[in-house]
Amino acid sequence: MTLRTPLICLALIALAGCTSTSGNWGWYVIDPTTPAGYNNIRFLLNGFGATILLSIIAAALSMTLGLIVALPGMSANRWIRLPSRIYIEFVRAIPLLPMLFWVFYGLPVVLKSFGISVSIDAFWGAIITLAISDSAFTAEIYRSGIQSINKGQTEAARTVGLTYPQTMRYVILPQAIKRILPPLANQFIYIVKMSAFASVIGMQELTRRANELVVTEYRPLEIYTLLILEYLVLVLIISFFVRWLERKMGADESK
């Protein structure tokens, strides 16, 4: 028996279930032709804005923090490199969910012990967690990209009188960014998918709205199927944009 046979059987079962009136299937909960189905779909789609905004801010902070961590990690001085390596290894070892709980519930307590009274809501708790968690991976991407640039570029920049910051800004980073764009895009997609964890602390993004709808409709299969499709469309759009950006940067480089 080949793999095609069970797939065909599953497809036939699904089609039969969609047309069945036995109550085993409930696609009517996301049927746009009915008022209830339309309202459910609209409720789910309204989570797109929060997911996208959360992901963009977290990605921007992650890339900034990752660059700040990566630069000292390439220093010839061991004591300058050491804090960078400790940060990267420590952050990469912590699962995202425990870190999210610690930031949301624990960080305000820690800050309060220093006399700083701060209330972190679900939105910013998720942003801080995603930015910190992803920054360690982003730092390694920056490091590999910068180190892939020929050392002669740095030496040439120094001979014309450029300082180290100027060399990184005008010579090294523009070339490195073109090389690390694909892995950075993958990290952004990672952030988009990991943003689903924000649902456990009450943020009204895609997954949280799907969970709330499941509680009221008791149709997890149908609702989570639509949720998967939402993430699929979002990731495909991001992938399309990244490929377009890669082509544009490549065209600019060839001129």
SELO-988376 format. One record per residue: residue in one letter; x, y, z of N, C-alpha, C in turn; residue number from 0. Coordinates in nm, 3 decimals. Atoms other than C-alpha are relative to their C-alpha. Example, Ala and Ser with C-alpha at 12.3 -4.5 7.8 and 13.67 -1.06 7.14 Angstrom:
! SELO-988376
R residu     n_u     n_v     n_w    ca_u    ca_v    ca_w     c_u     c_v     c_w num
R      A   0.089  -0.119   0.000   1.230  -0.450   0.780   0.090   0.120   0.000   0
R      S  -0.082  -0.119  -0.006   1.367  -0.106   0.714  -0.077   0.109   0.073   1
This chain:
! SELO-988376
R residu     n_u     n_v     n_w    ca_u    ca_v    ca_w     c_u     c_v     c_w num
R      M   0.085  -0.121   0.000   0.000   0.000   0.000   0.088   0.125   0.000   0
R      T  -0.076  -0.124   0.007   0.142   0.338  -0.098  -0.061   0.105   0.091   1
R      L   0.048  -0.110  -0.083   0.106   0.664   0.090  -0.123   0.065  -0.061   2
R      R   0.112  -0.065   0.066  -0.146   0.783  -0.170  -0.134  -0.058   0.045   3
R      T   0.127   0.065  -0.036  -0.410   0.530  -0.064  -0.059   0.053   0.130   4
R      P   0.059  -0.055  -0.122  -0.452   0.640   0.299  -0.037   0.147  -0.011   5
R      L   0.034  -0.142   0.018  -0.446   1.006   0.190  -0.133   0.016  -0.072   6
R      I   0.128  -0.004   0.072  -0.730   0.942  -0.055  -0.114  -0.038   0.094   7
R      C   0.103   0.042  -0.096  -0.922   0.760   0.218  -0.034   0.111   0.097   8
R      L   0.024  -0.111  -0.093  -0.878   1.051   0.458  -0.079   0.112  -0.068   9
R      A   0.071  -0.104   0.073  -0.994   1.294   0.192  -0.147  -0.036  -0.019  10
R      L   0.138   0.045   0.016  -1.305   1.087   0.124  -0.078   0.007   0.131  11
R      I   0.066  -0.007  -0.131  -1.381   1.064   0.496  -0.034   0.144   0.035  12
R      A   0.024  -0.141  -0.030  -1.344   1.440   0.530  -0.116   0.055  -0.081  13
R      L   0.109  -0.046   0.085  -1.574   1.504   0.235  -0.133  -0.054   0.048  14
R      A   0.124   0.060  -0.051  -1.829   1.263   0.375  -0.045   0.069   0.127  15
R      G   0.035  -0.068  -0.124  -1.810   1.434   0.712  -0.055   0.137  -0.022  16
R      C   0.049  -0.136   0.027  -1.862   1.776   0.561  -0.144   0.000  -0.046  17
R      T   0.138   0.005   0.050  -2.186   1.663   0.400  -0.092  -0.076   0.093  18
R      S   0.081   0.080  -0.092  -2.301   1.454   0.691  -0.078   0.090   0.094  19
R      T   0.084  -0.073  -0.095  -2.577   1.570   0.921  -0.006  -0.071   0.134  20
R      S   0.002   0.078  -0.124  -2.489   1.326   1.201   0.051   0.078   0.118  21
R      G  -0.052  -0.081  -0.109  -2.324   1.599   1.404   0.146  -0.025   0.030  22
R      N  -0.140   0.027  -0.023  -1.971   1.456   1.385   0.090   0.112  -0.051  23
R      W  -0.075  -0.111   0.055  -1.855   1.752   1.181  -0.081   0.128   0.018  24
R      G   0.072  -0.125  -0.026  -1.936   2.114   1.243   0.062   0.118  -0.071  25
R      W  -0.061  -0.109   0.076  -1.792   2.326   0.966  -0.091   0.122  -0.008  26
R      Y   0.092  -0.113   0.002  -2.099   2.546   0.998   0.048   0.113   0.092  27
R      V  -0.046  -0.104  -0.093  -1.921   2.729   1.282   0.091   0.101  -0.069  28
R      I  -0.083  -0.093   0.076  -1.689   2.887   1.022  -0.051   0.012  -0.144  29
R      D   0.062  -0.013   0.131  -1.932   2.897   0.732  -0.033   0.147  -0.024  30
R      P   0.022  -0.144   0.020  -1.920   3.253   0.593  -0.137   0.034  -0.056  31
R      T   0.132  -0.026   0.057  -2.265   3.213   0.432  -0.108   0.011   0.107  32
R      T   0.095  -0.012  -0.110  -2.435   3.202   0.774   0.042   0.114   0.091  33
R      P  -0.037  -0.111  -0.089  -2.451   3.494   1.019   0.094  -0.043   0.112  34
R      A  -0.084   0.047  -0.110  -2.300   3.287   1.303   0.141  -0.033  -0.050  35
R      G  -0.131   0.034   0.056  -2.021   3.150   1.084   0.079   0.123  -0.039  36
R      Y  -0.067  -0.124   0.040  -1.942   3.494   0.945   0.055   0.074   0.122  37
R      N  -0.045  -0.068  -0.121  -1.922   3.643   1.295   0.119  -0.073   0.064  38
R      N  -0.112   0.077  -0.056  -1.693   3.361   1.410   0.128   0.025  -0.079  39
R      I  -0.118  -0.026   0.084  -1.457   3.412   1.115   0.051   0.141   0.025  40
R      R  -0.040  -0.139  -0.024  -1.457   3.786   1.173   0.069   0.012   0.136  41
R      F  -0.061  -0.002  -0.133  -1.379   3.729   1.542   0.143  -0.054  -0.005  42
R      L  -0.133   0.058   0.011  -1.083   3.509   1.451   0.095   0.092  -0.077  43
R      L  -0.087  -0.084   0.083  -0.949   3.740   1.181   0.041   0.129   0.070  44
R      N  -0.035  -0.122  -0.073  -0.952   4.035   1.420   0.125  -0.017   0.085  45
R      G  -0.125   0.023  -0.073  -0.656   3.870   1.593   0.124   0.023  -0.083  46
R      F  -0.115  -0.020   0.088  -0.435   3.931   1.290   0.080   0.124   0.039  47
R      G  -0.068  -0.126  -0.031  -0.356   4.290   1.388   0.093  -0.013   0.119  48
R      A  -0.081   0.016  -0.120  -0.230   4.198   1.734   0.121  -0.089  -0.026  49
R      T  -0.109   0.091   0.030  -0.021   3.909   1.603   0.107   0.067  -0.084  50
R      I  -0.096  -0.067   0.088   0.141   4.118   1.329   0.076   0.109   0.075  51
R      L  -0.065  -0.109  -0.074   0.210   4.418   1.554   0.097  -0.056   0.103  52
R      L  -0.087   0.065  -0.098   0.352   4.196   1.827   0.127  -0.053  -0.066  53
R      S  -0.114   0.062   0.068   0.578   4.015   1.580   0.097   0.105  -0.054  54
R      I  -0.087  -0.104   0.058   0.709   4.332   1.411   0.082   0.069   0.108  55
R      I  -0.073  -0.069  -0.108   0.798   4.509   1.737   0.103  -0.094   0.062  56
R      A  -0.093   0.096  -0.061   0.954   4.194   1.886   0.119  -0.026  -0.092  57
R      A  -0.109   0.025   0.096   1.156   4.132   1.568   0.095   0.118  -0.006  58
R      A  -0.085  -0.119   0.004   1.283   4.492   1.558   0.089   0.008   0.123  59
R      L  -0.080  -0.001  -0.124   1.393   4.475   1.922   0.102  -0.112   0.001  60
R      S  -0.091   0.114   0.003   1.545   4.132   1.870   0.121   0.027  -0.090  61
R      M  -0.111  -0.029   0.092   1.753   4.246   1.571   0.093   0.106   0.057  62
R      T  -0.083  -0.103  -0.061   1.872   4.554   1.757   0.084  -0.057   0.115  63
R      L  -0.070   0.060  -0.112   1.959   4.363   2.073   0.101  -0.104  -0.046  64
R      G  -0.092   0.101   0.054   2.115   4.082   1.870   0.128   0.062  -0.053  65
R      L  -0.119  -0.068   0.052   2.351   4.327   1.699   0.086   0.052   0.114  66
R      I  -0.075  -0.050  -0.116   2.447   4.482   2.033   0.075  -0.114   0.069  67
R      V  -0.065   0.115  -0.063   2.527   4.136   2.169   0.108  -0.058  -0.090  68
R      A  -0.092   0.066   0.094   2.705   4.015   1.855   0.133   0.074  -0.012  69
R      L  -0.122  -0.076   0.023   2.959   4.297   1.818   0.108  -0.025   0.107  70
R      P  -0.104   0.034  -0.099   3.137   4.243   2.153   0.046  -0.145  -0.010  71
R      G  -0.036   0.140   0.011   3.131   3.870   2.083   0.107  -0.028  -0.104  72
R      M  -0.105   0.017   0.101   3.376   3.924   1.795   0.128   0.073   0.036  73
R      S  -0.118  -0.072  -0.044   3.626   4.122   1.997   0.118  -0.095   0.022  74
R      A  -0.121   0.080  -0.026   3.985   3.999   2.025   0.026  -0.013   0.149  75
R      N  -0.017   0.004  -0.145   3.968   4.070   2.398  -0.094  -0.104   0.061  76
R      R   0.079   0.109  -0.057   3.851   3.761   2.586  -0.105   0.051   0.098  77
R      W   0.092  -0.048  -0.103   3.687   3.960   2.868  -0.115   0.082  -0.059  78
R      I   0.110  -0.067   0.069   3.481   4.160   2.619  -0.090  -0.103  -0.066  79
R      R   0.078   0.106   0.064   3.373   3.842   2.439  -0.083  -0.079   0.100  80
R      L   0.062   0.091  -0.097   3.280   3.655   2.756  -0.145   0.035   0.034  81
R      P   0.141  -0.030  -0.030   2.959   3.845   2.852  -0.093  -0.034  -0.117  82
R      S   0.082   0.031   0.116   2.831   3.803   2.497  -0.027  -0.150  -0.009  83
R      R   0.018   0.145   0.008   2.890   3.427   2.500  -0.090  -0.051   0.112  84
R      I   0.084   0.043  -0.113   2.733   3.389   2.844  -0.146   0.031  -0.029  85
R      Y   0.138  -0.039   0.032   2.423   3.580   2.734  -0.060  -0.093  -0.104  86
R      I   0.053   0.084   0.108   2.383   3.377   2.414  -0.029  -0.141   0.048  87
R      E   0.019   0.138  -0.046   2.430   3.037   2.579  -0.111  -0.009   0.104  88
R      F   0.102   0.002  -0.105   2.207   3.126   2.874  -0.139   0.015  -0.058  89
R      V   0.132  -0.026   0.057   1.918   3.265   2.670  -0.045  -0.115  -0.090  90
R      R   0.037   0.110   0.088   1.928   2.984   2.413  -0.042  -0.125   0.076  91
R      A   0.030   0.120  -0.078   1.900   2.727   2.691  -0.138   0.005   0.066  92
R      I   0.128  -0.015  -0.070   1.571   2.865   2.829  -0.115  -0.016  -0.097  93
R      P   0.119   0.012   0.087   1.244   2.743   2.671  -0.083   0.128   0.004  94
R      L   0.074  -0.126   0.013   1.017   3.021   2.553  -0.111   0.013   0.104  95
R      L   0.116  -0.010  -0.089   0.715   2.938   2.770   0.040   0.033   0.144  96
R      P  -0.041  -0.042  -0.134   0.895   2.943   3.109   0.052   0.143   0.005  97
R      M  -0.049  -0.138   0.003   1.066   3.266   3.006  -0.116   0.098  -0.005  98
R      L   0.117  -0.086   0.009   0.729   3.416   2.916  -0.067   0.015   0.136  99
R      F   0.060  -0.007  -0.133   0.587   3.327   3.259   0.087   0.084   0.094 100
R      W  -0.089  -0.074  -0.089   0.897   3.468   3.432  -0.008   0.149  -0.027 101
R      V   0.007  -0.143   0.034   0.882   3.798   3.242  -0.133   0.059   0.044 102
R      F   0.132  -0.056  -0.027   0.508   3.841   3.287  -0.031   0.004   0.150 103
R      Y   0.033   0.006  -0.144   0.479   3.732   3.652   0.117   0.037   0.090 104
R      G  -0.115  -0.018  -0.089   0.832   3.753   3.789   0.073   0.131  -0.014 105
R      L  -0.078  -0.122   0.021   0.994   4.058   3.630  -0.054   0.119   0.080 106
R      P   0.049  -0.111  -0.084   0.759   4.311   3.801   0.039  -0.014   0.146 107
R      V  -0.040   0.022  -0.140   0.844   4.150   4.137   0.146   0.035   0.019 108
R      V  -0.143  -0.030  -0.009   1.218   4.173   4.069   0.023   0.151  -0.005 109
R      L  -0.016  -0.146   0.011   1.190   4.538   3.961  -0.051   0.071   0.125 110
R      K   0.054  -0.062  -0.121   0.979   4.619   4.264   0.098  -0.008   0.116 111
R      S  -0.100   0.014  -0.106   1.256   4.489   4.491   0.110   0.105  -0.010 112
R      F  -0.096  -0.109   0.020   1.476   4.762   4.341  -0.068   0.136   0.006 113
R      G   0.072  -0.125  -0.014   1.211   5.025   4.407  -0.064   0.050  -0.128 114
R      I   0.061  -0.038   0.128   1.077   5.026   4.050  -0.134  -0.071  -0.012 115
R      S   0.132   0.059   0.009   0.703   4.972   4.033  -0.047   0.005  -0.145 116
R      V   0.037   0.011   0.141   0.613   4.849   3.684  -0.104  -0.110  -0.015 117
R      S   0.102   0.101   0.032   0.304   4.667   3.560   0.016  -0.037  -0.148 118
R      I  -0.021   0.047   0.136   0.369   4.456   3.250  -0.128  -0.070  -0.048 119
R      D   0.120   0.064   0.054   0.062   4.376   3.042   0.039  -0.114  -0.093 120
R      A  -0.027   0.119   0.082   0.028   4.073   2.817   0.072   0.036  -0.129 121
R      F  -0.061  -0.041   0.126   0.126   4.263   2.503   0.150   0.022   0.014 122
R      W  -0.142  -0.030  -0.018   0.456   4.397   2.632   0.075  -0.116   0.064 123
R      G  -0.064   0.120  -0.054   0.527   4.082   2.830   0.040  -0.095  -0.111 124
R      A  -0.031   0.086   0.114   0.510   3.884   2.506   0.111   0.059  -0.085 125
R      I  -0.103  -0.065   0.080   0.722   4.140   2.319   0.138  -0.016   0.064 126
R      I  -0.128   0.011  -0.070   0.997   4.142   2.582   0.053  -0.143  -0.006 127
R      T  -0.042   0.140   0.002   1.004   3.763   2.597   0.050  -0.042  -0.137 128
R      L  -0.039   0.038   0.135   1.016   3.712   2.221   0.129   0.070  -0.042 129
R      A  -0.120  -0.074   0.038   1.278   3.983   2.176   0.124  -0.058   0.066 130
R      I  -0.114   0.056  -0.072   1.508   3.840   2.443   0.032  -0.141  -0.052 131
R      S  -0.022   0.138   0.043   1.460   3.479   2.335   0.061  -0.007  -0.139 132
R      D  -0.048   0.005   0.137   1.521   3.551   1.968   0.132   0.072  -0.019 133
R      S  -0.122  -0.080   0.017   1.808   3.796   2.021   0.125  -0.086   0.004 134
R      A  -0.117   0.086  -0.007   2.049   3.515   2.110   0.026  -0.067  -0.134 135
R      F  -0.015   0.063   0.133   1.984   3.341   1.777   0.038   0.105  -0.105 136
R      T  -0.031  -0.107   0.094   1.993   3.672   1.590   0.146   0.044   0.014 137
R      A  -0.139  -0.037  -0.023   2.329   3.755   1.750   0.094  -0.096  -0.073 138
R      E  -0.083   0.098   0.069   2.475   3.433   1.610  -0.008   0.017  -0.151 139
R      I   0.015  -0.026   0.144   2.336   3.515   1.266   0.085   0.119  -0.041 140
R      Y  -0.083  -0.116   0.028   2.498   3.858   1.277   0.148  -0.038   0.001 141
R      R  -0.142   0.035  -0.014   2.828   3.709   1.393   0.048  -0.078  -0.122 142
R      S  -0.041   0.080   0.115   2.838   3.452   1.114   0.004   0.083  -0.128 143
R      G   0.003  -0.085   0.119   2.743   3.712   0.854   0.115   0.097  -0.005 144
R      I  -0.110  -0.097  -0.004   2.999   3.968   0.965   0.134  -0.070  -0.021 145
R      Q  -0.127   0.071   0.014   3.277   3.711   0.992   0.018  -0.060  -0.139 146
R      S  -0.012   0.053   0.136   3.199   3.590   0.639   0.056   0.104  -0.097 147
R      I  -0.055  -0.106   0.085   3.310   3.927   0.499   0.153  -0.007   0.004 148
R      N  -0.145   0.007   0.010   3.669   3.924   0.379   0.065   0.105   0.090 149
R      K  -0.069  -0.092  -0.091   3.904   4.079   0.635   0.068   0.114  -0.075 150
R      G  -0.060  -0.108   0.078   4.057   4.280   0.355  -0.088   0.123  -0.007 151
R      Q   0.092  -0.113   0.001   3.745   4.496   0.360   0.024   0.091   0.121 152
R      T  -0.027  -0.077  -0.122   3.816   4.602   0.718   0.134   0.071  -0.010 153
R      E  -0.133  -0.060   0.012   4.183   4.663   0.647  -0.002   0.117  -0.097 154
R      A   0.009  -0.108   0.098   4.099   4.872   0.342  -0.070   0.122   0.060 155
R      A   0.072  -0.112  -0.063   3.853   5.081   0.545   0.090   0.075   0.097 156
R      R  -0.090  -0.065  -0.095   4.118   5.148   0.808   0.106   0.083  -0.071 157
R      T  -0.104  -0.074   0.073   4.369   5.259   0.548  -0.050   0.134  -0.050 158
R      V   0.056  -0.129   0.045   4.133   5.534   0.433  -0.047   0.085   0.116 159
R      G   0.028  -0.081  -0.118   4.088   5.655   0.789  -0.134  -0.020   0.067 160
R      L   0.128   0.025  -0.065   3.751   5.505   0.885   0.020  -0.061   0.138 161
R      T  -0.004   0.060  -0.133   3.694   5.431   1.250  -0.074  -0.133  -0.001 162
R      Y   0.068   0.131  -0.007   3.561   5.095   1.369  -0.151   0.013  -0.019 163
R      P   0.145  -0.016   0.024   3.197   5.218   1.397  -0.033   0.036  -0.145 164
R      Q   0.024  -0.037   0.139   3.222   5.379   1.053   0.022  -0.118  -0.094 165
R      T  -0.026   0.118   0.083   3.371   5.063   0.906  -0.117  -0.097   0.006 166
R      M   0.113   0.092  -0.014   3.089   4.852   1.046  -0.124   0.056  -0.069 167
R      R   0.123  -0.061   0.054   2.819   5.099   0.936   0.002   0.009  -0.151 168
R      Y  -0.003  -0.030   0.143   2.937   5.181   0.585   0.057  -0.111  -0.086 169
R      V  -0.069   0.101   0.080   3.141   4.879   0.477  -0.047  -0.142   0.032 170
R      I   0.023   0.140  -0.037   3.079   4.557   0.671  -0.148  -0.035   0.007 171
R      L   0.141   0.034  -0.021   2.714   4.565   0.777  -0.083   0.000  -0.128 172
R      P   0.080   0.007   0.124   2.566   4.657   0.434   0.023  -0.128  -0.079 173
R      Q  -0.028   0.125   0.070   2.740   4.353   0.283  -0.053  -0.120   0.079 174
R      A   0.042   0.112  -0.084   2.661   4.127   0.578  -0.152  -0.016  -0.002 175
R      I   0.147   0.006  -0.003   2.290   4.218   0.578  -0.053  -0.077  -0.120 176
R      K   0.045   0.071   0.120   2.252   4.092   0.222   0.019  -0.151   0.014 177
R      R  -0.027   0.143  -0.016   2.402   3.759   0.323  -0.087  -0.064   0.108 178
R      I   0.074   0.060  -0.110   2.205   3.713   0.643  -0.150   0.026  -0.009 179
R      L   0.143  -0.027   0.014   1.868   3.830   0.511  -0.086  -0.125   0.007 180
R      P   0.084   0.121  -0.011   1.732   3.474   0.458  -0.011  -0.055   0.142 181
R      P   0.017   0.049  -0.138   1.816   3.353   0.812  -0.073   0.098   0.090 182
R      L   0.076  -0.097  -0.079   1.684   3.679   0.958  -0.149  -0.012  -0.029 183
R      A   0.140   0.020   0.036   1.361   3.622   0.766  -0.056  -0.124   0.068 184
R      N   0.043   0.121  -0.070   1.343   3.272   0.911  -0.026   0.029   0.148 185
R      Q   0.021  -0.035  -0.141   1.379   3.420   1.259  -0.128   0.082   0.017 186
R      F   0.125  -0.075  -0.009   1.094   3.662   1.188  -0.119  -0.094  -0.009 187
R      I   0.107   0.100   0.010   0.876   3.370   1.080  -0.011  -0.078   0.131 188
R      Y  -0.001   0.068  -0.131   0.981   3.195   1.401  -0.073   0.083   0.105 189
R      I   0.067  -0.087  -0.096   0.866   3.496   1.602  -0.151   0.001  -0.023 190
R      V   0.143   0.001   0.032   0.531   3.501   1.420  -0.066  -0.125   0.057 191
R      K   0.059   0.126  -0.048   0.470   3.137   1.506   0.006  -0.009   0.153 192
R      M  -0.013   0.007  -0.146   0.599   3.165   1.863  -0.089   0.103   0.071 193
R      S   0.091  -0.097  -0.062   0.369   3.463   1.921  -0.127  -0.067   0.052 194
R      A   0.117   0.073  -0.048   0.098   3.201   1.975   0.007  -0.025   0.151 195
R      F  -0.015   0.022  -0.143   0.243   3.149   2.325  -0.056   0.116   0.082 196
R      A   0.055  -0.115  -0.072   0.118   3.497   2.415  -0.143  -0.026   0.044 197
R      S   0.138   0.031  -0.036  -0.228   3.341   2.435  -0.012  -0.048   0.145 198
R      V   0.009   0.057  -0.135  -0.143   3.175   2.769   0.000   0.107   0.108 199
R      I   0.004  -0.108  -0.098  -0.107   3.513   2.941  -0.112   0.099  -0.033 200
R      G   0.122  -0.076   0.023  -0.429   3.649   2.793   0.001   0.099  -0.113 201
R      M  -0.002  -0.094   0.111  -0.321   3.844   2.486  -0.096  -0.043  -0.108 202
R      Q   0.104   0.030   0.098  -0.598   3.866   2.227   0.059  -0.006  -0.142 203
R      E  -0.052   0.021   0.135  -0.401   3.740   1.925  -0.075  -0.118  -0.062 204
R      L   0.072   0.103   0.076  -0.496   3.466   1.678  -0.033  -0.123   0.083 205
R      T   0.020   0.124  -0.074  -0.450   3.165   1.904  -0.095   0.020   0.117 206
R      R   0.088  -0.027  -0.114  -0.620   3.323   2.205  -0.146   0.008  -0.045 207
R      R   0.136  -0.011   0.050  -0.926   3.408   1.998  -0.054  -0.136  -0.043 208
R      A   0.043   0.135   0.037  -0.937   3.055   1.859  -0.036  -0.081   0.124 209
R      N   0.029   0.072  -0.124  -0.922   2.914   2.213  -0.133   0.043   0.060 210
R      E   0.127  -0.050  -0.056  -1.206   3.137   2.327  -0.118  -0.048  -0.082 211
R      L   0.110   0.046   0.085  -1.418   3.036   2.029  -0.025  -0.149   0.019 212
R      V   0.016   0.144  -0.026  -1.353   2.667   2.097  -0.081  -0.022   0.127 213
R      V   0.071   0.014  -0.127  -1.481   2.714   2.452  -0.150   0.024  -0.018 214
R      T   0.143  -0.032   0.018  -1.811   2.862   2.327  -0.068  -0.089  -0.104 215
R      E   0.060   0.077   0.109  -1.863   2.650   2.014   0.022  -0.151   0.011 216
R      Y  -0.033   0.143  -0.017  -1.709   2.316   2.120   0.031  -0.067  -0.133 217
R      R  -0.039   0.054   0.131  -1.566   2.265   1.770   0.149   0.025  -0.022 218
R      P  -0.144  -0.027   0.012  -1.188   2.246   1.809   0.058  -0.034  -0.137 219
R      L  -0.055   0.040   0.129  -1.122   2.061   1.480  -0.018   0.110  -0.103 220
R      E   0.030  -0.099   0.103  -1.290   2.318   1.260   0.068   0.134   0.028 221
R      I  -0.055  -0.131  -0.035  -1.170   2.626   1.449   0.152   0.000  -0.008 222
R      Y  -0.146   0.006   0.007  -0.809   2.515   1.484   0.049  -0.024  -0.144 223
R      T  -0.036   0.012   0.143  -0.808   2.417   1.116   0.008   0.138  -0.064 224
R      L  -0.003  -0.137   0.053  -0.895   2.776   1.029   0.119   0.077   0.058 225
R      L  -0.115  -0.066  -0.062  -0.629   2.895   1.276   0.129  -0.036  -0.073 226
R      I  -0.119   0.044   0.073  -0.365   2.687   1.097   0.007   0.070  -0.136 227
R      L   0.004  -0.068   0.130  -0.475   2.835   0.764   0.037   0.148   0.013 228
R      E  -0.035  -0.140  -0.023  -0.444   3.185   0.910   0.151   0.018   0.011 229
R      Y  -0.145  -0.008  -0.013  -0.085   3.126   1.015   0.070  -0.034  -0.132 230
R      L  -0.059   0.037   0.128  -0.012   2.959   0.682  -0.001   0.118  -0.097 231
R      V   0.009  -0.117   0.089  -0.135   3.262   0.486   0.098   0.108   0.044 232
R      L  -0.088  -0.104  -0.051   0.059   3.498   0.711   0.147  -0.031  -0.032 233
R      V  -0.138   0.039   0.027   0.385   3.303   0.674   0.030   0.005  -0.149 234
R      L  -0.021  -0.006   0.145   0.340   3.274   0.296   0.017   0.144  -0.048 235
R      I  -0.014  -0.141   0.037   0.294   3.650   0.268   0.138   0.053   0.039 236
R      I  -0.133  -0.042  -0.045   0.611   3.710   0.472   0.107  -0.058  -0.091 237
R      S  -0.099   0.065   0.086   0.804   3.458   0.260   0.005   0.066  -0.137 238
R      F   0.005  -0.067   0.131   0.687   3.626  -0.061   0.070   0.135   0.007 239
R      F  -0.062  -0.132  -0.014   0.793   3.968   0.066   0.152  -0.012   0.013 240
R      V  -0.144   0.018  -0.020   1.135   3.838   0.176   0.068  -0.036  -0.132 241
R      R  -0.058   0.036   0.130   1.199   3.679  -0.165   0.005   0.122  -0.093 242
R      W  -0.001  -0.124   0.080   1.100   4.006  -0.333   0.112   0.092   0.044 243
R      L  -0.105  -0.085  -0.053   1.338   4.194  -0.104   0.138  -0.052  -0.038 244
R      E  -0.127   0.060   0.040   1.619   3.950  -0.180   0.032   0.032  -0.146 245
R      R  -0.021  -0.031   0.142   1.571   3.999  -0.554   0.034   0.147  -0.020 246
R      K  -0.023  -0.144   0.013   1.560   4.376  -0.514   0.141   0.037   0.045 247
R      M  -0.134  -0.029  -0.050   1.878   4.386  -0.307   0.106  -0.057  -0.093 248
R      G  -0.094   0.059   0.094   2.050   4.154  -0.552   0.010   0.084  -0.126 249
R      A   0.000  -0.086   0.120   1.948   4.378  -0.845   0.076   0.129   0.027 250
R      D  -0.071  -0.122  -0.033   2.075   4.684  -0.663   0.150  -0.024   0.006 251
R      E  -0.142   0.030  -0.015   2.405   4.512  -0.591   0.070  -0.014  -0.135 252
R      S  -0.061   0.024   0.130   2.460   4.428  -0.957   0.017   0.126  -0.082 253
R      K  -0.009  -0.124   0.078   2.423   4.787  -1.076   0.130   0.074   0.028 254
